[in-house]
Each structure stands twice: as structure tokens, then as C-alpha cells.
Amino acid sequence: MALERIKDLKQTYKSQTGHVIEWRSPNGWLYRYEREREAVGMETGPGTGEFIWHVLDKNDLTTAKRRVFNLINEDEF
């Protein structure tokens, strides 16, 4: 089942500064936004801790959430 709305993303971690945010997909994969890296990472497999990074056109939370939403719907469903 694909995600229908960006607000359906389940945030699992946010650093105190807000520079690192993580979301968990419905299939258990981890997605991570790192502001300093200007990218979102998609875990290579559930629980691996290794990421494939996707550089963002615009480095902000809204763009990061949109990219994660698209990655989940493209790669997992």
C-alpha cells in the first residue's frame, strides 16, 4: 500500500538541532535527512545502517519530506 499523503510519514527521530530527522516507511526501511549533507538517505536494507544518498535541489525540511515520500512510493510500492 503506497503512502497517500506526506503527513502519513512516520517520524522516528529528530536531533535537538533539527539537522537530522529520520522516518520509517510502512515496510520498515529507514529514511534520513541530514541538513549539512543537503541530502536524504535511503537505507540499503532494513537494519543495515547504510544509506544511498540523494542530493536535494533545495535544502529544507519540506523538500526533504517530499523526496522521502517519493522514494517510498517509487522504491517500495
Secondary structure, DSSP 8 states (H G I E B T S, - for coil): ----SGGG-EEEEE-TTSSEEEEE-TTS-EEEEETTTTEEEEESSTT---EEEEE-SS-SHHHHHHHHHHHHHHHT-
